[in-house]
């Protein structure tokens, strides 16, 4: 995303064509404004760019079809830096701007910090990216009736992944390496608990700060311990740094957990550095449905890239908010919230979902593997 002197930007599309990335000002009175809390700077800036692709595509489709309730839709995007304090600050600004709903807040720590502010401001927030299990616990009947999520939690993903690994007896010992955040610790705890139930031994757990410059010490120790796999839970830049350092050290250990099989790690996969790896994910470009093929083709045409989970998450979040506004027949946030609770919608994986009592609609986990330097979908598993 292009930088400006302000941390706030607005994405505006008219008649389905991108009009530009504008410095934010007062919301256009005639337009429906949806907020977006996203880390346009910091450790997750690249992923925020991929998220923007999904929002742009959804806006193009919505406005190209005449908008909502006869009005155009625009997005006010604010930079939360993938940081809890900035996450709270951005949430306050979006509440003050009186947006109809919010797509956010990308990183789990920022999202958790935003949730109580969004609740007090009585504006629905929908995420397709933040995955910490606490979001489930706190949402809907957990106390925050304004927070919704369309992707599975780390607990759901780790339980699904470990059940598969245990049934196939693929890895007997696993070492965990995660970032020292709500995301890293939440997924690590979920992996450990699931592993204990199926007899997989977690031989070590290492947490590191975001933007760690050198992983040599951790990797040297793991090389000596020789686990069957390393479960990583890291954002993009740290993941790339970790995996490339492992290749430089000549390590041949496969990866699992929330390791990304694609994205910034594509070159590592092509070089053979992730052979035999298996992960749990929320989305894959390889999902074989007409809806997903269309989605992939459109993103490739616009950005010369495949969509990532962040692209999918923001695209679907925008779509479900738009559907809720249509079904509510008005833009009042309470009416939109109530419509979300009753909604049935079909993401690009082609399977209808709805929100449960905890306002969670992430009912499917994508299992992927790397074989012969290519990524393939093993299965799409329904969360029970």
Secondary structure, 3 states (H helix, E strand, C coil): CCCCCCCEEEEEEECCEEEEEEECCCCCCCCEEEEEEECCCCCCHHHHHHHHHHHHHHHHHHHHCCCECCECEEEEEEECCCCHHHHHHHHHHHHHCCCCEEECCCCHHHHHHHHHHHHHHCCEEEECCCCCHHHHHHEHHHCECCEEECCCCHHHHHHHHHHHHHHHCCCCEEEEEEECCHHHHHHHHHHHHHHHHHCCEEEEEEEECCCCCCCHHHHHHHHHHCCCEEEEECCHHHHHHHHHHHHHCCCCCEEEECCCCCHHHHHHHHCCCCCCCEEEECCCCCCCCHHHHHHHHHHHHHHCCCCCHHHHHHHHHHHHHHHHHHHHCCCCHHHHHHHHHHCEEECCCCCEEECCCCCECCCEEEEEEEECCEEEEEEEEECC
